[in-house]
Amino acid sequence: DGGITQSPKYLFRKEGQNVTLSCEQNLNHDAMYWYRQDPGQGLRLIYYSQIVNDFQKGDIAEGYSVSREKKESFPLTVTSAQKNPTAFYLCASSMGQREKLFFGSGTQLSVL
Amino acid sequence: KNEVEQSPQNLTAQEGEFITINCSYSVGISALHWLQQHPGGGIVSLFMLSSGKKKHGRLIATINIQEKHSSLHITASHPRDSAVYICAVIPLGGATNKLIFGTGTLLAVQP
C-alpha cells in the first residue's frame, strides 16, 4: 500500500543531543513537508521540499535541519539549538504545491 | 485573533446525531482543507474545496467564499467518527507551503 512512514513513534532527546526523525513515502510525490504540532495550536511548518536536493525554510525552521537526497526520503534533524523540542512532529507529502496532503502517523519527541 | 477560527472547540454527540463543525477565516483564500486527526495522531485529508459543496459517504463539506466560512457536516454520527477535525486554508496566491491551520475541533461521539 502507498503511504508515508514515520519513525520512530516515540523519541527521547537528552540535553545537547541531536536527534533525527525519519520520513519515507512511496507515493511518488514531489513535495514533502515537516510540521510541528503543540497542544492548543495549529500545525506549523518547519521545512518543505518541492524537489530532490532542494528545500526551503518554513515558519519555525530555527533549530532544525533537513535533507532531501532522495525523492522518497525527507529526514528532519532536531538540533541542540532547538531549546523547546517537545512536540508532535508530522511529515506530509503532496503531488504538487496545490494538491491534497497525505500525512504520516507522527513522532512524539520528548526531552529527558 | 487567529486567521482561521473553528467552532466549537469541543463537541460531544450521541451516536446517530447530525454534527456540524464550523470554520471561519479572515484572509482571501484559493482553497480550504478539512482534515481528520485520530487519537493515534495520524492525519487524513477529508476534503479540499474552493467552492460549493463536496460529499463523501456520511461527510459533507460546504464553503461560502463571500462569507469566508466553511462547514463540515457528519450525518448519522458513529463512535468511530471521534477525532479532531482541522480546518486549513491556502491564502490567495499561495500554495500548500502557505497553509494556515485552525486549532481543531475535538469530537466525541458516544454510543
Chai-1 contact restraints between the chains, C-beta under 6 A:
chainA,res_idxA,chainB,res_idxB,connection_type,confidence,min_distance_angstrom,max_distance_angstrom,comment,restraint_id
A,G42,B,F101,contact,1.0,0.0,6.0,A-B,restraint_1
A,G42,B,G102,contact,1.0,0.0,6.0,A-B,restraint_2
A,G42,B,T103,contact,1.0,0.0,6.0,A-B,restraint_3
A,L43,B,F101,contact,1.0,0.0,6.0,A-B,restraint_4
A,Y48,B,N97,contact,1.0,0.0,6.0,A-B,restraint_5
A,S94,B,T96,contact,1.0,0.0,6.0,A-B,restraint_6
A,Q97,B,A95,contact,1.0,0.0,6.0,A-B,restraint_7
A,Q97,B,T96,contact,1.0,0.0,6.0,A-B,restraint_8
A,R98,B,A95,contact,1.0,0.0,6.0,A-B,restraint_9
A,K100,B,S45,contact,1.0,0.0,6.0,A-B,restraint_10
A,K100,B,M48,contact,1.0,0.0,6.0,A-B,restraint_11
A,L101,B,S45,contact,1.0,0.0,6.0,A-B,restraint_12
A,F103,B,I43,contact,1.0,0.0,6.0,A-B,restraint_13
A,S105,B,G41,contact,1.0,0.0,6.0,A-B,restraint_14
A,S105,B,G42,contact,1.0,0.0,6.0,A-B,restraint_15
A,G106,B,G41,contact,1.0,0.0,6.0,A-B,restraint_16
